[in-house]
Amino acid sequence: MNRELKEALKSLAGELLGYTALVVSYVLLVLHYMGNWLNLLFRQDRKTYALVALLLVVVQGLVLEKLTRALLSFGKWKRHK
């Protein structure tokens, strides 16, 4: 295996680990802080629940994208120093 491929695989593994940690943390935080409210909302008004769930998914995607970009740029900056 050449050096560039090793570096790319190493970078991919780091990204996957970091992204996995962020997603798991997010899910646990949402379940902990919003789980009861979301369950109640699901039982009482499914249309509102669907809207809230969709908004949570979109916000999660945006926040995780920003965090991932920041971590990757930090990693590249650190390697080039």
C-alpha positions as CSV (number, residue, x, y, z in Angstrom):
1,M,0.0,0.0,0.0
2,N,1.4,3.4,-0.9
3,R,1.8,6.3,1.5
4,E,-1.1,8.4,0.1
5,L,-3.6,5.5,0.4
6,K,-2.5,4.9,4.0
7,E,-2.9,8.5,4.9
8,A,-6.4,8.6,3.2
9,L,-7.5,5.5,5.1
10,K,-6.2,6.9,8.3
11,S,-8.0,10.1,7.7
12,L,-11.2,8.3,6.9
13,A,-11.0,6.2,10.0
14,G,-10.5,9.3,12.1
15,E,-13.5,11.0,10.5
16,L,-15.7,8.0,11.1
17,L,-14.7,7.7,14.7
18,G,-15.2,11.4,15.3
19,Y,-18.5,11.5,13.5
20,T,-19.7,8.4,15.3
21,A,-18.9,10.0,18.7
22,L,-20.7,13.2,17.7
23,V,-23.8,11.3,16.5
24,V,-24.0,9.0,19.6
25,S,-23.5,12.0,21.9
26,Y,-26.3,13.9,20.1
27,V,-28.7,11.0,20.3
28,L,-28.1,10.5,24.0
29,L,-28.5,14.2,24.8
30,V,-31.7,14.4,22.8
31,L,-33.1,11.3,24.5
32,H,-32.0,12.5,27.9
33,Y,-33.3,16.1,27.7
34,M,-36.2,15.8,25.2
35,G,-37.2,12.1,25.3
36,N,-40.2,12.5,27.6
37,W,-41.4,15.6,25.8
38,L,-41.1,14.0,22.4
39,N,-42.9,10.9,23.6
40,L,-45.8,13.0,25.0
41,L,-45.9,15.1,21.7
42,F,-46.0,11.8,19.7
43,R,-49.0,10.6,21.7
44,Q,-50.9,13.9,21.6
45,D,-50.2,15.5,18.2
46,R,-48.4,13.4,15.6
47,K,-48.3,16.2,13.0
48,T,-46.4,18.5,15.3
49,Y,-44.2,15.6,16.4
50,A,-43.4,14.9,12.8
51,L,-42.4,18.6,12.2
52,V,-40.3,18.7,15.4
53,A,-38.6,15.4,14.5
54,L,-37.8,16.8,11.0
55,L,-36.4,20.0,12.4
56,L,-34.3,18.0,14.8
57,V,-32.9,15.9,11.9
58,V,-32.1,19.0,9.9
59,V,-30.5,20.8,12.8
60,Q,-28.5,17.7,13.7
61,G,-27.2,17.5,10.1
62,L,-26.2,21.2,10.1
63,V,-24.5,21.1,13.4
64,L,-22.6,17.9,12.8
65,E,-21.5,19.1,9.4
66,K,-20.1,22.3,11.0
67,L,-18.4,20.3,13.7
68,T,-16.9,17.8,11.3
69,R,-15.6,20.6,9.0
70,A,-14.1,22.3,12.0
71,L,-12.4,19.1,13.3
72,L,-11.1,18.3,9.8
73,S,-9.7,21.7,9.3
74,F,-8.1,21.6,12.7
75,G,-6.5,18.2,11.9
76,K,-5.2,19.5,8.6
77,W,-3.8,22.6,10.2
78,K,-2.1,20.5,12.9
79,R,-0.5,18.2,10.3
80,H,0.9,21.0,8.2
81,K,2.4,22.8,11.2
